[in-house]
Amino acid sequence: MTGVAVLVDHDRGIPSGGALEALTAARSLAVALETTVEAVVLGDAALFDSHGADLVAACGEYGASIVHRGIGDLLADYGPDAWGAALASFVEARQPAAVTAVGTDRGAEAMAQLAARADLPLVANCVTVTPDAENWQITRIQWGGSLLEDVTLEASLPLVTFAHHAIEAEPAGTAGEPTVSDFEPELGLDAERTLVRDRVTLTEGVTLATASVVVSGGRGVGSADGFAALEELAELLGGRVGCSRAVTNNGWRNHADQVGQTGTRIAPEIYIACGISGAIQHWVGAMGSKNILAVNIDPEANMVTKAGYAVIADLHEVVPAVCDEIRRRRDHP
């Protein structure tokens, strides 16, 4: 057996934040198993010609000693069947000690594909993993984040995904230049069933998932027009506007703005939740925030009780006042 293999989720050569979290988490697993961290990166020859050096450098910075590059024409862009087949081919050829990833959309899909093809159990959304020679003790998120479950994993090849934002991505203290090892995965005809063929850009610049400041509104905003003040505050703070599911259900905002279990999971430096009750499904999407400020008239609202800071007042008075104060301070520093 070789080291702990980490699927490096990337978008056309740019590693995701989840991939860096996965490499960070794998380092502690590798120490416990007395082995190394080995990254698995999938793409075609053109992708590696243009982005290969940067991908290898990023993997090395976060602790990978070896970067296994799976090269194939069907891997030119993302496809869950193709990525799953490539991972299965890698596992069969290299026999890693474990395979891990972070449960982003791509990481979760590809690892599920691997588990099905290898006929092995997959433990998803882990927050802590303690491996030993016989079995692994794992705590994972269940029921949309409302429950932490302790499980024991017994498998010939452990497969786990870490919950997105559960681990802070940190460069390795003793990062070095990793060895590069190329392989050509065996991909069957079924690998072509789902492939990205074209893209449409919906949002330029900072996205809801990557914004350092998110200002969200819930049912308490009252209407689509009520989001104007939140848009103004987000613009002043260089952030993005989000919303709760109740808002999208009412047709006030597009689903792309929804924060939550069935929307976008965020991890900003500060999350300003205005008029949001804080149902568990919404909390799952917001719980990765570094700081949470709730503005609500209900002091017992779930979002208020979970927030680090709260303003118990009408958001329609608070948000415009905050905007005015920000502008005043900018005009008269």
C-alpha positions as a Python dict, from the first residue, in 0.01 Angstrom:
ca = {
    (1, 'M'): (0, 0, 0),
    (2, 'T'): (107, 356, -71),
    (3, 'G'): (1, 681, 97),
    (4, 'V'): (-326, 859, 169),
    (5, 'A'): (-463, 957, -174),
    (6, 'V'): (-645, 1289, -200),
    (7, 'L'): (-871, 1374, -492),
    (8, 'V'): (-779, 1731, -585),
    (9, 'D'): (-1102, 1887, -707),
    (10, 'H'): (-1021, 2159, -959),
    (11, 'D'): (-1194, 2370, -1220),
    (12, 'R'): (-991, 2378, -1541),
    (13, 'G'): (-665, 2370, -1350),
    (14, 'I'): (-757, 2591, -1054),
    (15, 'P'): (-780, 2386, -730),
    (16, 'S'): (-1092, 2447, -524),
    (17, 'G'): (-1083, 2558, -163),
    (18, 'G'): (-1220, 2215, -82),
    (19, 'A'): (-918, 2047, -241),
    (20, 'L'): (-685, 2245, -15),
    (21, 'E'): (-898, 2149, 287),
    (22, 'A'): (-873, 1783, 183),
    (23, 'L'): (-493, 1800, 155),
    (24, 'T'): (-477, 1966, 497),
    (25, 'A'): (-695, 1695, 654),
    (26, 'A'): (-497, 1417, 488),
    (27, 'R'): (-174, 1527, 656),
    (28, 'S'): (-297, 1421, 1001),
    (29, 'L'): (-422, 1091, 858),
    (30, 'A'): (-85, 1028, 698),
    (31, 'V'): (95, 1093, 1028),
    (32, 'A'): (-134, 849, 1212),
    (33, 'L'): (-81, 582, 945),
    (34, 'E'): (293, 655, 918),
    (35, 'T'): (270, 720, 547),
    (36, 'T'): (257, 1011, 300),
    (37, 'V'): (0, 1238, 137),
    (38, 'E'): (-43, 1172, -236),
    (39, 'A'): (-255, 1398, -455),
    (40, 'V'): (-461, 1270, -750),
    (41, 'V'): (-527, 1528, -1021),
    (42, 'L'): (-732, 1447, -1332),
    (43, 'G'): (-719, 1621, -1671),
    (44, 'D'): (-610, 1595, -2032),
    (45, 'A'): (-270, 1671, -2181),
    (46, 'A'): (-369, 2026, -2275),
    (47, 'L'): (-479, 2108, -1920),
    (48, 'F'): (-152, 1986, -1773),
    (49, 'D'): (48, 2171, -2038),
    (50, 'S'): (-117, 2498, -1934),
    (51, 'H'): (-181, 2449, -1561),
    (52, 'G'): (22, 2145, -1460),
    (53, 'A'): (304, 2332, -1288),
    (54, 'D'): (65, 2542, -1080),
    (55, 'L'): (-141, 2239, -977),
    (56, 'V'): (168, 2046, -872),
    (57, 'A'): (300, 2346, -678),
    (58, 'A'): (-32, 2392, -494),
    (59, 'C'): (-42, 2023, -399),
    (60, 'G'): (315, 2042, -272),
    (61, 'E'): (245, 2357, -73),
    (62, 'Y'): (-33, 2175, 113),
    (63, 'G'): (168, 1865, 191),
    (64, 'A'): (154, 1622, -102),
    (65, 'S'): (481, 1435, -156),
    (66, 'I'): (359, 1278, -481),
    (67, 'V'): (117, 1413, -742),
    (68, 'H'): (-45, 1143, -953),
    (69, 'R'): (-168, 1298, -1277),
    (70, 'G'): (-443, 1098, -1447),
    (71, 'I'): (-433, 1193, -1813),
    (72, 'G'): (-706, 1116, -2067),
    (73, 'D'): (-906, 1286, -2341),
    (74, 'L'): (-1233, 1235, -2150),
    (75, 'L'): (-1082, 1420, -1855),
    (76, 'A'): (-1050, 1750, -2041),
    (77, 'D'): (-1330, 1884, -1820),
    (78, 'Y'): (-1534, 1753, -1530),
    (79, 'G'): (-1758, 1450, -1555),
    (80, 'P'): (-1857, 1239, -1250),
    (81, 'D'): (-1852, 909, -1441),
    (82, 'A'): (-1513, 984, -1596),
    (83, 'W'): (-1362, 1104, -1268),
    (84, 'G'): (-1504, 804, -1081),
    (85, 'A'): (-1369, 561, -1340),
    (86, 'A'): (-1029, 730, -1331),
    (87, 'L'): (-1017, 706, -951),
    (88, 'A'): (-1114, 338, -965),
    (89, 'S'): (-837, 273, -1217),
    (90, 'F'): (-589, 457, -994),
    (91, 'V'): (-694, 257, -686),
    (92, 'E'): (-659, -74, -867),
    (93, 'A'): (-312, 13, -996),
    (94, 'R'): (-161, 195, -696),
    (95, 'Q'): (-337, 41, -393),
    (96, 'P'): (-345, 351, -167),
    (97, 'A'): (-389, 325, 208),
    (98, 'A'): (-705, 539, 184),
    (99, 'V'): (-880, 779, -54),
    (100, 'T'): (-1015, 1110, 69),
    (101, 'A'): (-1172, 1428, -64),
    (102, 'V'): (-1387, 1715, 60),
    (103, 'G'): (-1760, 1689, -3),
    (104, 'T'): (-1794, 1964, -259),
    (105, 'D'): (-2038, 1883, -539),
    (106, 'R'): (-1756, 1736, -747),
    (107, 'G'): (-1577, 1566, -460),
    (108, 'A'): (-1895, 1401, -337),
    (109, 'E'): (-1998, 1282, -684),
    (110, 'A'): (-1658, 1144, -779),
    (111, 'M'): (-1610, 964, -447),
    (112, 'A'): (-1959, 813, -467),
    (113, 'Q'): (-1872, 688, -815),
    (114, 'L'): (-1551, 534, -682),
    (115, 'A'): (-1732, 366, -394),
    (116, 'A'): (-1991, 214, -628),
    (117, 'R'): (-1731, 92, -876),
    (118, 'A'): (-1506, -54, -604),
    (119, 'D'): (-1801, -193, -404),
    (120, 'L'): (-1675, -24, -88),
    (121, 'P'): (-1846, 187, 182),
    (122, 'L'): (-1806, 564, 170),
    (123, 'V'): (-1833, 773, 487),
    (124, 'A'): (-1936, 1125, 387),
    (125, 'N'): (-1933, 1467, 558),
    (126, 'C'): (-1675, 1377, 822),
    (127, 'V'): (-1557, 1635, 1075),
    (128, 'T'): (-1305, 1419, 1262),
    (129, 'V'): (-1133, 1098, 1152),
    (130, 'T'): (-907, 886, 1375),
    (131, 'P'): (-749, 596, 1186),
    (132, 'D'): (-580, 286, 1324),
    (133, 'A'): (-467, -47, 1187),
    (134, 'E'): (-803, -224, 1223),
    (135, 'N'): (-1077, 39, 1189),
    (136, 'W'): (-1136, 412, 1175),
    (137, 'Q'): (-1331, 609, 1434),
    (138, 'I'): (-1523, 888, 1261),
    (139, 'T'): (-1758, 1169, 1355),
    (140, 'R'): (-1969, 1297, 1069),
    (141, 'I'): (-2250, 1541, 1006),
    (142, 'Q'): (-2598, 1396, 960),
    (143, 'W'): (-2950, 1534, 918),
    (144, 'G'): (-2840, 1852, 749),
    (145, 'G'): (-2603, 1948, 1029),
    (146, 'S'): (-2842, 1898, 1320),
    (147, 'L'): (-2675, 1575, 1433),
    (148, 'L'): (-2319, 1453, 1482),
    (149, 'E'): (-2290, 1076, 1438),
    (150, 'D'): (-2002, 861, 1568),
    (151, 'V'): (-1929, 566, 1341),
    (152, 'T'): (-1668, 293, 1301),
    (153, 'L'): (-1542, 222, 951),
    (154, 'E'): (-1407, -123, 871),
    (155, 'A'): (-1301, -155, 508),
    (156, 'S'): (-1017, -293, 303),
    (157, 'L'): (-981, 56, 159),
    (158, 'P'): (-1121, 346, 366),
    (159, 'L'): (-1307, 606, 158),
    (160, 'V'): (-1404, 930, 332),
    (161, 'T'): (-1509, 1282, 241),
    (162, 'F'): (-1470, 1569, 485),
    (163, 'A'): (-1750, 1821, 531),
    (164, 'H'): (-1682, 2137, 333),
    (165, 'H'): (-1550, 2418, 559),
    (166, 'A'): (-1513, 2177, 855),
    (167, 'I'): (-1134, 2205, 824),
    (168, 'E'): (-933, 2523, 774),
    (169, 'A'): (-700, 2489, 477),
    (170, 'E'): (-343, 2554, 590),
    (171, 'P'): (-17, 2516, 397),
    (172, 'A'): (222, 2251, 526),
    (173, 'G'): (501, 2386, 742),
    (174, 'T'): (762, 2175, 566),
    (175, 'A'): (625, 2182, 213),
    (176, 'G'): (858, 2063, -61),
    (177, 'E'): (853, 1995, -433),
    (178, 'P'): (648, 1681, -492),
    (179, 'T'): (733, 1398, -727),
    (180, 'V'): (508, 1377, -1035),
    (181, 'S'): (378, 1039, -1148),
    (182, 'D'): (157, 1013, -1458),
    (183, 'F'): (-94, 738, -1532),
    (184, 'E'): (-348, 672, -1806),
    (185, 'P'): (-669, 554, -1641),
    (186, 'E'): (-883, 289, -1805),
    (187, 'L'): (-1213, 459, -1887),
    (188, 'G'): (-1503, 257, -2020),
    (189, 'L'): (-1771, 383, -2258),
    (190, 'D'): (-1993, 475, -1963),
    (191, 'A'): (-1742, 745, -1869),
    (192, 'E'): (-1891, 961, -2147),
    (193, 'R'): (-2241, 967, -1999),
    (194, 'T'): (-2196, 1295, -1810),
    (195, 'L'): (-1939, 1548, -1926),
    (196, 'V'): (-1918, 1927, -1921),
    (197, 'R'): (-1939, 2036, -2285),
    (198, 'D'): (-2014, 2407, -2253),
    (199, 'R'): (-2029, 2680, -1991),
    (200, 'V'): (-2233, 2994, -1939),
    (201, 'T'): (-2099, 3258, -1702),
    (202, 'L'): (-2377, 3370, -1469),
    (203, 'T'): (-2170, 3577, -1228),
    (204, 'E'): (-1846, 3767, -1276),
    (205, 'G'): (-1599, 3834, -995),
    (206, 'V'): (-1669, 3742, -635),
    (207, 'T'): (-1937, 3476, -593),
    (208, 'L'): (-2163, 3398, -300),
    (209, 'A'): (-1945, 3097, -213),
    (210, 'T'): (-1621, 3297, -215),
    (211, 'A'): (-1731, 3636, -77),
    (212, 'S'): (-1565, 3752, 245),
    (213, 'V'): (-1883, 3942, 337),
    (214, 'V'): (-2235, 3810, 280),
    (215, 'V'): (-2547, 4012, 361),
    (216, 'S'): (-2855, 3790, 358),
    (217, 'G'): (-3225, 3855, 394),
    (218, 'G'): (-3508, 3631, 501),
    (219, 'R'): (-3884, 3649, 519),
    (220, 'G'): (-3849, 3951, 748),
    (221, 'V'): (-3728, 4165, 455),
    (222, 'G'): (-4090, 4168, 343),
    (223, 'S'): (-4060, 4192, -35),
    (224, 'A'): (-3826, 4188, -331),
    (225, 'D'): (-3799, 4567, -309),
    (226, 'G'): (-3690, 4536, 53),
    (227, 'F'): (-3358, 4391, -63),
    (228, 'A'): (-3247, 4728, -201),
    (229, 'A'): (-3102, 4829, 136),
    (230, 'L'): (-2922, 4494, 167),
    (231, 'E'): (-2779, 4536, -182),
    (232, 'E'): (-2651, 4880, -81),
    (233, 'L'): (-2489, 4746, 237),
    (234, 'A'): (-2325, 4458, 52),
    (235, 'E'): (-2187, 4697, -209),
    (236, 'L'): (-2044, 4928, 59),
    (237, 'L'): (-1874, 4631, 226),
    (238, 'G'): (-1753, 4469, -96),
    (239, 'G'): (-1971, 4164, -40),
    (240, 'R'): (-2257, 3969, -196),
    (241, 'V'): (-2627, 3939, -116),
    (242, 'G'): (-2777, 3607, -17),
    (243, 'C'): (-3117, 3495, 103),
    (244, 'S'): (-3311, 3220, 275),
    (245, 'R'): (-3525, 2956, 111),
    (246, 'A'): (-3842, 3139, 213),
    (247, 'V'): (-3730, 3430, -4),
    (248, 'T'): (-3677, 3214, -313),
    (249, 'N'): (-4006, 3035, -249),
    (250, 'N'): (-4178, 3375, -254),
    (251, 'G'): (-4004, 3463, -580),
    (252, 'W'): (-3821, 3763, -434),
    (253, 'R'): (-3474, 3639, -529),
    (254, 'N'): (-3324, 3383, -765),
    (255, 'H'): (-3231, 3040, -625),
    (256, 'A'): (-2866, 3119, -708),
    (257, 'D'): (-2873, 3362, -410),
    (258, 'Q'): (-2998, 3104, -161),
    (259, 'V'): (-2778, 3015, 135),
    (260, 'G'): (-2850, 2676, 286),
    (261, 'Q'): (-2850, 2301, 256),
    (262, 'T'): (-3025, 2315, -82),
    (263, 'G'): (-2848, 2635, -184),
    (264, 'T'): (-2491, 2759, -144),
    (265, 'R'): (-2270, 2681, 155),
    (266, 'I'): (-2071, 2988, 251),
    (267, 'A'): (-1771, 3065, 473),
    (268, 'P'): (-1730, 3445, 477),
    (269, 'E'): (-1539, 3646, 733),
    (270, 'I'): (-1873, 3791, 839),
    (271, 'Y'): (-2229, 3687, 765),
    (272, 'I'): (-2496, 3951, 825),
    (273, 'A'): (-2831, 3773, 853),
    (274, 'C'): (-3124, 4015, 833),
    (275, 'G'): (-3474, 3897, 917),
    (276, 'I'): (-3376, 3530, 898),
    (277, 'S'): (-3525, 3291, 1152),
    (278, 'G'): (-3240, 3043, 1106),
    (279, 'A'): (-3402, 2709, 1022),
    (280, 'I'): (-3159, 2418, 1039),
    (281, 'Q'): (-3139, 2394, 659),
    (282, 'H'): (-3026, 2755, 639),
    (283, 'W'): (-2785, 2712, 930),
    (284, 'V'): (-2613, 2424, 748),
    (285, 'G'): (-2524, 2663, 468),
    (286, 'A'): (-2409, 2943, 699),
    (287, 'M'): (-2237, 2755, 981),
    (288, 'G'): (-1894, 2787, 816),
    (289, 'S'): (-1900, 3166, 861),
    (290, 'K'): (-1618, 3305, 1077),
    (291, 'N'): (-1849, 3562, 1239),
    (292, 'I'): (-2227, 3599, 1231),
    (293, 'L'): (-2425, 3917, 1297),
    (294, 'A'): (-2802, 3867, 1320),
    (295, 'V'): (-3048, 4154, 1281),
    (296, 'N'): (-3393, 4046, 1395),
    (297, 'I'): (-3688, 4168, 1599),
    (298, 'D'): (-3718, 3825, 1766),
    (299, 'P'): (-3452, 3768, 2036),
    (300, 'E'): (-3542, 3398, 2045),
    (301, 'A'): (-3491, 3336, 1672),
    (302, 'N'): (-3257, 3047, 1605),
    (303, 'M'): (-3021, 3266, 1403),
    (304, 'V'): (-3000, 3516, 1689),
    (305, 'T'): (-2920, 3249, 1948),
    (306, 'K'): (-2647, 3100, 1727),
    (307, 'A'): (-2494, 3431, 1617),
    (308, 'G'): (-2188, 3578, 1781),
    (309, 'Y'): (-2344, 3924, 1760),
    (310, 'A'): (-2706, 4035, 1736),
    (311, 'V'): (-2907, 4354, 1695),
    (312, 'I'): (-3263, 4315, 1820),
    (313, 'A'): (-3438, 4574, 1607),
    (314, 'D'): (-3619, 4631, 1279),
    (315, 'L'): (-3380, 4557, 990),
    (316, 'H'): (-3550, 4831, 784),
    (317, 'E'): (-3420, 5082, 1037),
    (318, 'V'): (-3085, 4918, 1116),
    (319, 'V'): (-2953, 4849, 765),
    (320, 'P'): (-3008, 5201, 623),
    (321, 'A'): (-2855, 5349, 940),
    (322, 'V'): (-2547, 5130, 901),
    (323, 'C'): (-2516, 5231, 536),
    (324, 'D'): (-2539, 5599, 630),
    (325, 'E'): (-2270, 5557, 896),
    (326, 'I'): (-2034, 5376, 658),
    (327, 'R'): (-2070, 5654, 403),
    (328, 'R'): (-2022, 5922, 671),
    (329, 'R'): (-1700, 5763, 792),
    (330, 'R'): (-1570, 5731, 439),
    (331, 'D'): (-1647, 6094, 363),
    (332, 'H'): (-1500, 6215, 695),
    (333, 'P'): (-1231, 5968, 801),
}
